[in-house]
Every structure is written in structure tokens, then in C-alpha cells.
Amino acid sequence: MFTLLAEFARLERETLRECILSGMDEARRQGVTIGRPLGVTEEKAVFLKKYAAVARQLRAGLSVRNTAKLCDVAINTVRKVKALL
């Protein structure tokens, strides 16, 4: 019984995925841009300048968690800065 329900769930996921992909293809054919709008992301230099305090703390050898607490930013922001350094 469980195997049968699992198979139905898999088929439903597959059908949903096909519908989404075909809808995206149709939108592309009509000229719609899929994804993040242009000009939304910040450049590397601008991002590092915005979070200069975070970069200083990381260069000083502080951990990601301690840097996030000291600079009052999210841990993921600190991780992004660390990846860009």
C-alpha cells in the first residue's frame, strides 16, 4: 500500500514539474524574462564596501557567528562576505 502511494506521489511531482517547465517555455517564447530582474544584484566591490565592518572582523580572524553578533547582521550575510573575500 505504501509503495503504491509513493508511486502516485512521484507521478504527481513529475506531472507538476512538466507543467511548470512547459509554462516557463511558453513564457520565454512570448518574450518574458525568467528569473531575477536585471540590475538587482550588487557588484562585489559595492557589497564589500557596504559590509566593511564584517570584512574587517573576518580578516582579524573572528568566527562567522561572532562576527554576525558583533556587526548585528545575519550569518548568511557574513558567509557571503567571507566567500567574496
Secondary structure, 3 states (H helix, E strand, C coil): CHHHHHHHHHHHHHHHHHHHHHHHHHHHHCCCCCCCCCCCCCCHHHHHHHCHHHHHHHHCCCCHHHHHHHHCCCHHHHHHHHHHC
